[in-house]
Amino acid sequence: MPFRPSHRQLEYLVMLGETGHFGEAAKRCNVSQPTLSVQVSLLEKQLGVMLIDRMPGQVMPTPVGAEIIAAAKVILNGLDEIRALAMGSKANLGGAIRLGVAPSFGPYFMPYLLPPLHQTYPELKVYIREDRPRQLERAVLQGETECGLGPLPSNEEGLVSFQICRERILLGVPKAHRLAAFDTITSQELRGEKLLTLGPGHRLMDEVRRLADMSGAVLAEEYEGSSLDAIRQMVSIEMGLSLFPELYVRSEFGKEDGIKLLTIEDWQGIRDIGFFWRRSSARGNHFEALAGLGRTVAERIFQSGDIK
């Protein structure tokens, strides 16, 4: 039988790649440093490749080591899924889920989702990680996160998606702006206007860029907001215009009186939101149940009446 790395060797290698330090990696793995060092060296010998560059005071994966670490994360996540399946059936969704959420949606949706989720699955533990959508997609594919929630990935063959809602995207302008006199405008009325946006990795940035290209507006390259709250505050003091998703508006604009929200009649301001997970995941039925509950919650939220 050909050589196969043990799960402990893979755990040591992954932790070493994450920490860049033998002592810290050993500490996190609850083993002695010599044990971890010997096992990583043995793994290199058995595979016939150098996985780690060892330098004074620092270690880092070689190019092939980085690829093997990425594959090891997927394998270790698969082992966790087997354990979750053994520990509990669909009745408690496996006992625990590592859920990644997009910052432009997750923080405003989770307060609605968690109470009914806990009521339905009282033994379920949900470990929530917030990150930019593209980083979340990568984390799910590599097994660092089991399931993601946010704008649906586009053209990602390795993921399964479950849409829970279609969210409108609205244009926010300062109350003193000339466009604040209208409720609906055309894209051409934005020509020359400055559009503020979140930074790279946010799919909302793609929407702002598309609107700028279509309308002749100017994308504010000198500053990229770190959060929707930061963008909202800058719009309120007339630093520019920006786009805001519907659920964020419902959650946060009740306290905002310096911004007028508009629709753009010749621009499709919507985004599809849902859960997504690795196609090869053994826990697809767990995530489908989670997404089904999420869809029920989203329908209740978005049918609750008009926004500002």
TORLOTI-559468 format. One line per 10 residues: number of its first residue (from 0); their letters; for each residue x, z, y of C-alpha. Coordinates in Angstrom, 3 decimals. Example, Ala and Ser with C-alpha at 12.3 -4.5 7.8 and 13.67 -1.06 7.14 Angstrom:
// TORLOTI-559468
0 = as = 12.300 7.800 -4.500 | 13.670 7.140 -1.060
This chain:
// TORLOTI-559468
0 = mpfrpshrql = 0.000 0.000 0.000 | 1.435 -0.878 3.438 | 2.390 1.912 5.796 | -0.385 3.322 7.959 | 0.257 5.792 10.795 | -1.409 9.165 10.428 | -3.958 10.297 12.977 | -1.585 13.090 14.018 | 1.198 10.601 14.729 | -1.207 8.572 16.836
10 = eylvmlgetg = -2.340 11.683 18.702 | 1.272 12.614 19.467 | 2.064 9.097 20.662 | -1.032 8.880 22.879 | -0.365 12.271 24.454 | 3.287 11.395 25.017 | 2.204 8.206 26.760 | -0.221 10.148 28.954 | 2.144 12.970 29.932 | 5.500 11.179 29.995
20 = hfgeaakrcn = 7.135 14.381 28.753 | 7.889 15.598 25.211 | 7.463 19.269 26.071 | 4.115 18.811 27.841 | 2.819 16.498 25.115 | 3.747 19.031 22.440 | 2.059 21.814 24.395 | -1.189 19.853 24.679 | -1.079 18.962 20.987 | -0.430 22.622 20.052
30 = vsqptlsvqv = 2.776 21.838 18.157 | 6.462 22.478 18.760 | 8.455 19.917 20.695 | 10.777 19.195 17.717 | 7.736 18.508 15.517 | 6.274 16.027 17.970 | 9.645 14.374 18.618 | 10.380 13.963 14.901 | 6.950 12.497 14.171 | 7.175 9.968 17.013
40 = sllekqlgvm = 10.675 8.942 15.892 | 9.417 8.644 12.295 | 6.538 6.465 13.490 | 8.989 4.186 15.300 | 11.139 3.941 12.162 | 8.154 3.224 9.927 | 6.787 0.542 12.283 | 10.220 -0.915 12.968 | 9.794 -0.996 16.760 | 10.793 1.166 19.695
50 = lidrmpgqvm = 7.646 2.718 21.166 | 9.103 5.049 23.799 | 11.884 4.577 26.335 | 13.739 7.880 26.572 | 15.405 8.553 29.916 | 16.758 11.770 31.456 | 13.796 13.842 32.584 | 11.255 11.130 31.816 | 9.876 9.068 28.967 | 7.595 6.053 29.135
60 = ptpvgaeiia = 6.077 3.598 26.658 | 7.830 0.324 25.974 | 5.634 -2.785 26.401 | 4.753 -2.824 22.706 | 4.381 0.961 22.816 | 1.771 0.645 25.569 | -0.175 -1.851 23.443 | -0.030 0.413 20.405 | -1.129 3.405 22.481 | -4.178 1.441 23.681
70 = aakvilngld = -5.043 0.547 20.076 | -4.445 4.140 18.968 | -6.963 5.423 21.519 | -9.632 3.177 20.010 | -8.758 4.359 16.490 | -8.839 8.038 17.462 | -12.165 7.535 19.202 | -13.472 5.970 15.992 | -12.439 9.089 14.085 | -14.283 11.208 16.645
80 = eiralamgsk = -17.355 9.055 16.091 | -17.191 9.649 12.344 | -17.045 13.383 12.996 | -19.973 13.155 15.395 | -22.026 11.268 12.821 | -21.228 13.891 10.212 | -22.015 16.815 12.514 | -25.395 15.617 13.619 | -27.861 12.805 13.258 | -29.947 11.116 15.930
90 = anlggairlg = -31.746 14.439 16.297 | -28.967 15.696 18.577 | -27.122 12.430 19.325 | -24.026 13.591 17.499 | -23.625 16.833 19.419 | -21.452 15.524 22.270 | -21.068 12.390 24.396 | -18.260 11.474 26.781 | -20.166 9.617 29.486 | -18.520 7.683 32.300
100 = vapsfgpyfm = -20.602 7.072 35.435 | -20.112 4.798 38.423 | -19.896 6.788 41.696 | -22.371 4.494 43.460 | -25.114 5.324 40.935 | -24.295 8.169 38.550 | -24.304 11.133 40.975 | -27.765 10.138 42.259 | -29.248 9.444 38.809 | -27.832 12.230 36.644
110 = pyllpplhqt = -29.848 15.024 38.354 | -32.990 13.194 37.192 | -31.665 12.400 33.707 | -30.026 15.656 32.658 | -33.099 17.969 32.619 | -35.197 15.778 30.265 | -32.066 14.967 28.244 | -31.351 18.673 27.749 | -34.989 19.351 26.916 | -35.020 16.587 24.298
120 = ypelkvyire = -31.564 17.319 22.853 | -30.829 20.989 23.678 | -27.661 21.078 21.524 | -26.132 17.966 23.088 | -23.063 18.404 25.305 | -22.459 15.675 27.900 | -18.951 15.423 29.341 | -19.252 13.373 32.549 | -16.400 11.355 34.035 | -16.819 9.531 37.334
130 = drprqlerav = -14.817 6.361 37.938 | -15.019 2.861 39.418 | -16.994 0.438 37.242 | -14.075 -1.750 36.206 | -12.020 1.297 35.225 | -15.011 2.628 33.282 | -15.319 -0.630 31.364 | -11.642 -0.472 30.462 | -11.948 3.187 29.451 | -14.893 2.412 27.156
140 = lqgetecglg = -13.099 -0.534 25.558 | -9.994 1.575 24.961 | -11.926 4.530 23.576 | -11.100 6.948 26.397 | -14.827 7.168 27.217 | -17.600 6.617 24.682 | -20.373 5.310 26.913 | -20.657 4.105 30.510 | -23.448 4.138 33.085 | -23.514 1.906 36.145
150 = plpsneeglv = -23.641 -1.761 37.159 | -23.745 -3.772 33.951 | -20.481 -5.467 32.930 | -20.369 -9.229 33.273 | -19.094 -11.416 30.434 | -17.479 -8.586 28.478 | -17.692 -9.547 24.799 | -16.447 -6.193 23.530 | -19.329 -4.214 25.035 | -23.034 -3.774 24.318
160 = sfqicreril = -25.272 -3.303 27.378 | -28.705 -1.712 27.737 | -30.360 -2.293 31.116 | -32.418 0.600 32.490 | -33.357 -0.705 35.946 | -32.867 -3.364 38.593 | -31.816 -1.787 41.866 | -32.300 -3.291 45.318 | -29.394 -3.462 47.742 | -30.237 -2.960 51.418
170 = lgvpkahrla = -28.331 -3.689 54.602 | -27.638 -0.714 56.848 | -27.087 -1.262 60.600 | -26.609 1.274 63.402 | -29.848 2.167 65.182 | -28.354 0.862 68.429 | -27.429 -2.512 66.913 | -29.268 -5.669 68.004 | -30.481 -6.253 64.411 | -32.128 -2.832 64.243
180 = afdtitsqel = -35.132 -4.331 66.010 | -36.014 -6.199 62.799 | -37.063 -5.217 59.274 | -35.974 -8.503 57.696 | -33.256 -10.932 58.763 | -31.604 -14.083 57.448 | -28.000 -14.100 56.300 | -26.988 -16.365 59.187 | -27.781 -13.583 61.655 | -24.765 -11.723 60.235
190 = rgeklltlgp = -22.267 -14.364 61.342 | -19.305 -12.675 62.987 | -20.508 -9.139 62.146 | -18.097 -6.694 60.502 | -19.056 -5.559 56.975 | -17.663 -2.283 55.619 | -17.192 -1.876 51.884 | -15.941 0.321 49.075 | -12.509 -0.440 47.628 | -11.430 -2.654 44.716
200 = ghrlmdevrr = -12.921 -1.832 41.327 | -16.403 -1.250 42.794 | -18.870 -4.021 41.931 | -20.621 -3.266 45.226 | -17.507 -4.635 46.934 | -18.147 -7.937 45.152 | -21.670 -8.004 46.602 | -20.366 -7.373 50.135 | -17.740 -10.092 49.702 | -20.352 -12.596 48.478
210 = ladmsgavla = -22.608 -11.784 51.421 | -19.706 -12.207 53.854 | -18.777 -15.577 52.357 | -22.382 -16.731 52.491 | -23.194 -15.553 56.003 | -19.954 -15.922 57.919 | -19.669 -12.155 58.389 | -16.202 -10.595 58.476 | -15.081 -8.253 55.698 | -13.362 -5.190 57.185
220 = eeyegsslda = -9.999 -5.550 55.427 | -8.309 -2.790 57.437 | -10.375 -0.064 55.798 | -12.075 0.342 52.421 | -14.374 3.333 52.083 | -13.739 5.920 49.405 | -17.433 6.726 48.973 | -20.898 5.611 50.040 | -21.133 8.741 52.177 | -18.002 7.724 54.088
230 = irqmvsiemg = -19.374 4.215 54.590 | -22.740 5.583 55.750 | -21.082 7.808 58.319 | -19.009 4.941 59.698 | -22.065 2.715 60.020 | -23.869 5.489 61.890 | -21.153 5.539 64.577 | -21.237 1.753 64.982 | -18.016 0.863 63.158 | -19.762 -1.924 61.256
240 = lslfpelyvr = -22.583 -2.781 58.861 | -22.731 -2.264 55.119 | -24.777 -2.503 51.925 | -26.422 0.497 50.276 | -27.998 0.679 46.790 | -31.606 1.777 46.553 | -31.137 5.011 44.620 | -28.425 6.162 47.012 | -30.813 5.467 49.893 | -33.576 7.470 48.211
250 = sefgkedgik = -31.212 10.369 47.649 | -29.201 10.503 50.864 | -30.963 8.697 53.699 | -33.574 11.371 54.279 | -30.935 13.156 56.366 | -29.748 9.971 58.117 | -31.403 8.963 61.399 | -28.612 6.834 62.849 | -29.048 3.838 60.535 | -31.788 1.226 60.153
260 = lltiedwqgi = -32.228 -0.378 56.724 | -33.001 -4.087 56.529 | -33.666 -6.686 53.854 | -32.030 -10.113 53.893 | -34.609 -12.710 53.000 | -32.304 -15.493 51.770 | -29.875 -13.294 49.815 | -30.603 -11.815 46.393 | -29.776 -8.176 47.052 | -30.154 -6.664 43.584
270 = rdigffwrrs = -27.958 -5.273 40.848 | -28.661 -4.540 37.187 | -27.918 -0.982 36.101 | -27.591 0.345 32.584 | -25.598 1.978 29.822 | -22.816 0.195 27.949 | -20.632 1.053 24.968 | -18.078 -0.531 22.662 | -19.620 -3.108 20.339 | -17.690 -1.706 17.376
280 = sargnhfeal = -18.865 1.869 18.015 | -20.394 3.647 15.034 | -22.652 5.580 17.411 | -24.707 2.710 18.763 | -27.965 4.393 17.726 | -27.016 7.503 19.731 | -26.299 5.509 22.855 | -29.445 3.415 22.449 | -31.505 6.617 22.346 | -29.715 7.891 25.470
290 = aglgrtvaer = -30.302 4.577 27.238 | -33.969 4.545 26.211 | -34.486 7.930 27.824 | -32.539 6.701 30.855 | -34.866 3.729 31.207 | -37.922 5.999 31.116 | -36.420 8.208 33.816 | -35.426 5.206 35.956 | -38.913 3.714 35.738 | -40.377 6.983 36.979
300 = ifqsgdik = -37.926 7.112 39.906 | -38.338 3.535 41.065 | -42.133 3.571 40.763 | -42.370 6.588 43.023 | -43.076 4.635 46.205 | -41.356 2.797 49.015 | -38.068 3.867 50.544 | -37.204 4.092 54.242
